[in-house]
Amino acid sequence: MVEAPLLLGAIEAGGTKFLCGIADRNGSVLAEARISTTTPDETLEAASAFFAENIARHGPLSAFSIGSFGPLSLNPIAPDYGSITSTPKAGWQDVDLLGHFRRTIDAPMALDTDVNCAAVGERLFGSGRGLDTFCYVTVGTGIGVGLLVGGAPHGGANHPEAGHIRLPRADGDHDFPGICPFHGDCLEGLACGPAMKARWGEAAETLSDDHPAWDIEADYLAGLCATLTYVVRPDRIILGGGVMDSHAMHARVRSALVAKLAGYDTSMRSLDMDDYVVAPTAGPSAGLTGAFAIAYRTATRQWPMHWAEAASGSLIASTDKELSNA
């Protein structure tokens, strides 16, 4: 029996770049491009040009999915459904992502957060394989949390915003006001990469291993992990993003988390922290991978678990091609 053609379009929309791609039903990438995130008009028009060119070359899309930075309006009955809302990224407030692409692409569409899409990518190819319920956290320009519950991204009426919870101030960090334009000293305002630079006067990656910044950072991230542990009860917490790339941050967070859990609850005392708080392993384009998977699910009502079984890593984007602002 010959399977019907299936062509998937996807975007991982980030604050510094848009990764755009087209893939077939088996997860093989047929075309992809990296577009710098500038103004909404320039960026979205460049993305539209990529899809117009490749739809003409490969055929119409069966489904199209975007994994984007936010906050996003994901409630289908909301008047601004499909839009980026109160983002601190200048110029991108109230941009209607789905509306823009609906004008040029005739296909069923889906929108989710970049962290939920990365979580889907980790479930297929990375540290979430074999798990139905886990958290994916990115700590970089902002702090975002994606949740997979029962094997699917959790959204409810809208997506979680765990990066903006309030936590007790870490020892030695009572005076820094935080940088969140909405909350000041929420988690993101205290612990994202730009917050570390604002507090210490230099970028996180330049700080020495023994700098007090790392214990303060670990305290805040462990506070997030404790909250997720108590509320979600995940099988695993995956901590990614640029701030987690060095200085033994995963080990620091594990140690601080043990102290915060304080021996409460037998099931928590039995956690193997080395297996509970881990690094992502699906590669730098896990978000695009997850967006492709959500497009597949939009077209077929099933997750493409055969991708992971057939060719691990087949969806990891590799091109550094820049698409001009055409």
N, C-alpha and C positions, 0 to 999 in steps of 0.2 A: 504494500500500500504506500503510495507516494504522499508524503506530508505536504499540506498546503504551504506556500511560501509565507514566511513570517519575517518582517523587517522591523527592527526596534530602533527608535531614536532616544537619546538620553543626553542630559546635561548635568554635570556637577558644577553648580554655580557658587563660586567662592568669592570672598572679598578681594582677592588679588588676581584670580583667574577663573575663567569658565572653561571646563573641559567638555567638549561636545563630541558625540560619537554616534555611529550607526553600526548595528551588529545584527547577525542572523539568528535563527532560532537556537543554534548550538552555542551561542555566546562568542562566536568569532567576530572580531571587530573588522569591519569593512572599510571604515573611514573614521578619522578622528582629527581634532584640532584643538589647540590651546589658544585661548583668546584672553588678552589682558583685560581685567575689570577696570574700566575707566568710567565714563558717564553711562547712564542707562541707554541713551539713544545709540551711542557708538557701540557699546557692548552687545546689545540685543540685536542691532542691525547686522553686526558681523556674524553673530550666531545664526540669524535667519538666512544670511547669504550662504553659510556653510551647509545648512540643511536643504536649501533650495537647489544648490549645485549637486548634492549627493542624492537627493530624491530623484532628480532628473537622470542621474547616472544609474541608480540601483533600483528605483521603483518606489511606489507609495509606502508610507510607514503603516504598520499594523497597530502600533501604539507608541506613545511618546511620554517620557517621564523626566521630571526635573527634581533634583535634590539641591536645595538652596540654603544659603545663610538666611537668617531671619532677624526678628520674628516674622512668621508667616500667618496668613489667615487660611486655615485648613478646614473650616466648617463649611460644607457645601451650601448651607442656607444663609450664610453671612453675605451681606451686600458687597463686601470687598474680597470675597473668596478668590483665592489664587494670587493674592498680592503679598508683597513684602510690606510690613506695617511700620512699626516704630523703631526701625533699625538706627543705631548710631552712625552707620556709614553714610556720610554726607551725599545727598542727592538721590538716594535710593529709597527714601520713605515713600510709601504708597505707590510703588511701581507694580503694575499689574502684569506679572510674569505670564500666567496662563493666557490672559487676554491677548497679550502681544503675539504669542505663538499660535493661538487659535485663528488669527487673521491670515496665517500663511501655511499652516499645516493642518490637513484634514485627516485627523486620527483621534482615537480615544486618548485622553491625557490624564496624567496623575502628577501630583506635586507632594513632596514631603521634605523634611529637613535634611540638610546635608549629613547631620550626625545619624539620623535614622537610616539613611542610605548607606553610610559607612558601616553601620551595624549589620545591615543585610549583607554587605560585601564580606564582613568578617565571619558571618555565619556560613557563607558559601566556601570561602577560601582561607579563612584565618583563625583567630583565637576563639571564635564563637562556634566552630564546627561541632556538630552533635548536641548543641545546647538549644533549648527552646526559650529560656528566659535569662537574659543577661543585659548589662548596661555597657554602652560605649561612650566614653568621655573623651572629649578633645580639649586640650589646654594650650591655647595659642593666643591669637589676636583677641579671642573671646574664650568663654568656657561654655561648651554645649554638651548636652547629655541626650543620647539616643537610647530608647528602650525597645527591646524585643521581648514580647510577652506571648507565650503560646506559639512561638515561631513567626510572629508577624509584628511589624512596627506598631507601637502603641501611640495613639493620638487622642482618642476620646473626642470631645468637642473641639479640641485644638491640641497642639503639641506641648510637651513638658518644657518648662523653662527653669530647670534645676540650677543653671548657672547663676541665677539671681536670688537664690536663697540667702538668708542671713545666718551667720555662724558666730559663735563666741570668738572674740579677738584672741589671736595667738599671743603667747608670752613675748614681750618685747615689741609688740606691734600695736600699741594702743593709740598712737598719735596720727598715723597715716590716714588721711580722710577717704582714700579710695578714689577711683576715677570713673565709676559708672555714671553717665550723665543723668540717669534716672534715680538710682538708689545710693550713690556714693560708695559706701563700704559693704555692698553685697559681695558674694563670693567672687564674681567676675571682676568687680571693682577693686578687689584686694589681691587676686591671685592670677589674673591673666598675664600674658607676656608684657603688654604695655603698662600694666599696673606695677610689675616688678621694675621696669625701667624707670617709671615715675618715682618709685620709692627709693631706689638705690642709685639713680643717676647714670646707669649704664644698662645695656641689654643683658638679659638673663644669661645668654650663652657666653658672655665674657666674664661672668663671676667665677671666682675660684671655688674649688670643691668644699673648702672649709668656711665659706662665707655664711654668715647667719641667715641669709636669704633662704637657703634651701630647707632648713628646719622649719622656718615660718611657712614656706610654701607647702611643705609636706603636711603640716598641721591643718591647713585649710583644706587641702585635697582629701586628707583622711577624714575630716569632718563631713565632706560631701559623701565619701564612701560609707561612712557610718549611717548617714541619713538614708542613702540608697539601700543599704543592708537592712535597716529596720522597716522601711516602707515597701520596697519592691521584693525583697528576699531573692535576689538574683542568684543564678548558679555561678556567675563570674562577673567581675568588673574589669573592663578593658580600658586602660588609660593611655591615650595617645596625644598627639600634638607636639609642637616644637619644644615646649617647656619640659616635656617628659623625656627628651632625647638624651639627657646627660646627667651627670652628678648622682648616679645611682638612685634616681628619683623613685623608681618603683619600690626598691628596698626601703627607702625612707618612709614612703607612704604606708607600706605594710606595717612597719614598726609603730608608726603613729596610730594606725588604725587599731592595732591590738590594744594599745593603751586606752583608746577612746571606747572600745567595746567593753573593756573592763571586766571580762569574764562573764558577762551577762548572757544567759540562755545556753543550754547545752549544745544546741546545733551550731551556735556561733563559736563556742569554745573548740569545737572539733574541726573548724575550717582550716584547710591547708593554705596559708596565706600566699605561698609561692604559686599556687594554682588558682587562687581566688582574685588577686590583683595582678594583672598581667599586661604586657605590651601588645599592641596590635601586630598582626603578622600577614595581613592580606595585601600589603603593598600600598604605595602612596595614592593609588587611584581606586581604593576600596569604595569611595563614594560614587564614582562613575559606575563601577561594577554593580553596586546596589541599585542605582537608578535604572540600569539596564534590566535588572531582575524585576523591579517594580513594573517596568514597561511590559515585560513578559507576562507578569501576573495580570496586568490590566487587559492584555490581549487574550489570555487563555484561562484566567481564574485559577491558575496553579503557579506554585513557585518552581523555578527551573533547577531543581536539585540535581538533575542529570548533568548540569554544567560542572559541578564540583566532582562528580564521579568520573566524568569523561576526560577532563583536561584541566586540572588545577592550574589557576593562573592565566587561563586563556583570555580573561577579560581585563587584565591589568594593562592600562594604557601606557604606552612607552614613548610616544612621539613628543618632541619638543617644538613641533611646528607652531608658529605664531600666525594667526590669520589677521591680515591687515584690516583696518577699519573701513571695509568696503560697503 
